[in-house]
C-alpha cells in the first residue's frame, strides 16, 4: 500500500499500486519536488480508526 503526501504533509491519495499514486500526482500537476510517496503498513491489526464525527465534539465558540 502506498500513500502520496503533498509538500504540506497532507495525505492526498492511497493505493496498492505505486504507479497509480504517481499518475494521481501527474493528474494534479504535482512535481516530484512537491510530493512524497511512502510505503504504508498493510497490517490491519495495527491500524487504528478514529471517529472524526464533529457532532460528538462540543461547540468551541
TAMO-V461260 format. One record per residue. RES is the residue in three letters. BURIAL is b if it has 16 or more other C-alpha atoms within 10 Angstrom, else e. Layout:
res:RES burial:BURIAL
res:RES burial:BURIAL
This chain:
res:UNK burial:e
res:UNK burial:b
res:UNK burial:b
res:UNK burial:b
res:UNK burial:b
res:UNK burial:b
res:UNK burial:e
res:UNK burial:e
res:UNK burial:e
res:UNK burial:e
res:UNK burial:e
res:UNK burial:e
res:UNK burial:b
res:UNK burial:b
res:UNK burial:e
res:UNK burial:e
res:UNK burial:e
res:UNK burial:b
res:UNK burial:e
res:UNK burial:e
res:UNK burial:b
res:UNK burial:b
res:UNK burial:e
res:UNK burial:e
res:UNK burial:b
res:UNK burial:e
res:UNK burial:e
res:UNK burial:e
res:UNK burial:e
res:UNK burial:e
res:UNK burial:e
res:UNK burial:e
res:UNK burial:e
res:UNK burial:e
res:UNK burial:b
res:UNK burial:b
res:UNK burial:b
res:UNK burial:e
res:UNK burial:e
res:UNK burial:e
res:UNK burial:e
res:UNK burial:e
res:UNK burial:e
res:UNK burial:e
res:UNK burial:e
res:UNK burial:e
res:UNK burial:e
res:UNK burial:e
res:UNK burial:e
res:UNK burial:e
res:UNK burial:e
res:UNK burial:e
res:UNK burial:e
res:UNK burial:e
res:UNK burial:e
res:UNK burial:e
res:UNK burial:e
res:UNK burial:e
res:UNK burial:e
res:UNK burial:e
res:UNK burial:e
